[in-house]
Amino acid sequence: MSLHEHTTLAGRTVRSRVVFGPHETNLSLGRELSDRHRAYYQRRAEGGAGIVVTEVASVLDNDWPYERAPLASECGPGWQSISTACAPYGTLVLAGLGHTGMQGSSAYSQSVLWGPSRVADPVTRELPMAMGQPEIDQLIAGFRDAAALAIASGMDGVELDAGPRSILRQFLSGLTNTRQDLYGTDRAALLREVISGVREEIGPDHVVSLRLSCDEEAPWAGLTPDLAAGFAREVSPLLDLLVVVRGGLYSADRYRPDFHCSTNFNFALCREIKAAVTIPVVLQGSVVDLAEAYAALEIAEFVEMTRAQIADPDVVVKAARGDRPRPCVLCNQTCLVRDPRNPLVTCVGNPSAGFETVDPDEREQIWTPGSVLVVGGGPAGMEAARISAAGGHSVTLVESSSQFGGMIRTFARGDGRGRFTLLAQWLEDECRRSGVAMRTGVAIDAQDLDDARSRGELVVVATGSAARAPAYPCDDSVRWMDASEAYEKFTSVGPGPVVLIDPLGGPIAVALAEALAAKGVCASIVTPDTIVGSRLGASGDLVGANTRIQQAEITRVLASRVVEIASGAVWVEHVYTGERSRLECEVVIDCSPRLPNETLKEAADIQVGDSVAPRTVLESIREGRFAGFTTRTSFNSAERAIS
């Protein structure tokens, strides 16, 4: 079975076997689906998605789980726009419908949360009211009304959310449902009534899909695969499609985990549930590589490749013609957006995702070709070169070291971060495929850039970053290095003890500490925060990182800052009490931010990436991308000025 093979659902043709699943985007205007939603989904339909499921909309206005969460009653125009935009590509569009119940938030609705029973959410600790029959009737009616509006707005069907954060799953689970009435003795009763009501409302000619958590990973009381198989078998006669997912009250992060979890992790679970039903099934679970997508189709009719299509909307089209898609590195850094900052969904490797109405289309050609010199072969430089060459320019990319990739390749050596190498290699391969002249081991100075400009070349400087000197007194009794040098000289670090200084709370110090501990090195992390990796909550790895740190017996020195390195030790001061303590060590690795390499700043036409300010892969590739688009218009502007 191929990814682009056609099939049918509810008598409707589905152009491929690939699903773009529902996820938070923060693209809403208020609680309405926006034109950015339309462009976002349209681009995935254009790229070959067989089914697009829109962001889950709350079926009642008392459910407001995050600030920009869509509300079904306000989604009619948005659904209509999305349906109209996707129709020419033959993509089925389903409206995601749900209610988060006790796992929601009262911050925006200012109303009490609903739940099956008086069980507090372990994350927010907020206690819900136990729903009575009036509330249950209102919820069922909410699903029916939302489904009817979706169909009236041109949707091909609906997908009902019974996943890790949904009220429908809360009624199915013994963790959250301790009722003694019908809805407790028969925990599938509400799910059955909701599906029946929706099916009655929209009829047999529209798709009804169910996203069902089939393992809460809490076997003492939660949903297990055996229980889920029974529920799925019971409701399947009312469904056209079943999406198998996992996660629940204590394991919501298992729904879309980062690279620390293996890819295609739901394969065995999906196979078990598939054996219990006769309807088509969707396999979900970090399926981001084409080989694993084809493997998924051996046991399921469809495969969900949501993050893969955020990274590259043309996954299906490229698979059909034998091209290699831009890889998803499973970092969760910018596609997981449910946090207080309200960031818009995007991708570190494809910063135009979510910005389809804002960014230029890289497939558009330029009018006047010219010559571009890009200095620096890291992610910013390679993206600038790739976009410039794809637009028709003659591009030369020079790198002072022996390989391309910059900090991506450096930090890809960290624990579990090898997938970043895939992105670096894809950028390099695409540059070569686009005709970029690529040279390593080339040192460039300001005079070289002046000479290039005199030949009419546009100069893009992406020279990256440089190490920062210690911000504290440091003698030579201890070997000191920054994080980049530590990765480069990793094999020579040890046996320890090693102290890592982490003022950022990001992934770098955690990854290095884990790698050192795996090597048998005694390691400590010093952080001014009260928890290690405080910034990892945004990518969903905060709990996981601290669990791994403790299991590896890495010492955590919390709420502390380094004041001096002397006499074979690091002296630290508690940020609240001022108490000082001494950590003996042989090596110190400072994971502070690096400084921009500004040696060619004054000679640049365009400066991008870490040479401006060291940040993340996202900013490097985004700025390289903008630089590439700028080179496309620069020669046109010059030509117009001359004329």
Secondary structure, DSSP 4 states (H G I P E B T S, - for coil): --TT--EEETTEEES-SEEE--------BTTB--HHHHHHHHHHHHTT-SEEEPPPEESSTT---STT--BGGG-HHHHHHHHHHHGGGT-EEEEEEE--GGGS-HHHH-SPPEESSS---TTT-PPPEEP-HHHHHHHHHHHHHHHHHHHHTT-SEEEEEESTT-HHHHHH-TTT----SHHHHSTTHHHHHHHHHHHHHH-TTSEEEEEEE---S-TTTS--HHHHHHHHHHHGGG-SEEEEE---TT-GGGSS--TTSPTTTTHHHHHHHHTT-SS-EEE-SS--SHHHHHHHTTT-SEEE-HHHHHH-TTHHHHHHHTPPPPPP----TTT---STT-PPP--SS-TTTT-TTTSPPTTSPPSS--EEEEE--SHHHHHHHHHHHHTT-EEEEEESSSSS-HHHHHHTTSTT-THHHHHHHHHHHHHHHTT-EEEES----HHHHHHHHHTTEEEEE---EEPPPPSS-B-TTSEEEEHHHHHHTGGG--SS-EEEE-SS-SHHHHHHHHHHHHTT--EEEE-SSSSTTGGGGGGT-HHHHHHHHHHTT-EEE-SEEEEEEETTEEEEEETTT--EEEEE-SEEEE-PPPEE--TTGGG-SEE-GGGT----HHHHHHHHHHHHHHHHHHHHHHHHHH-
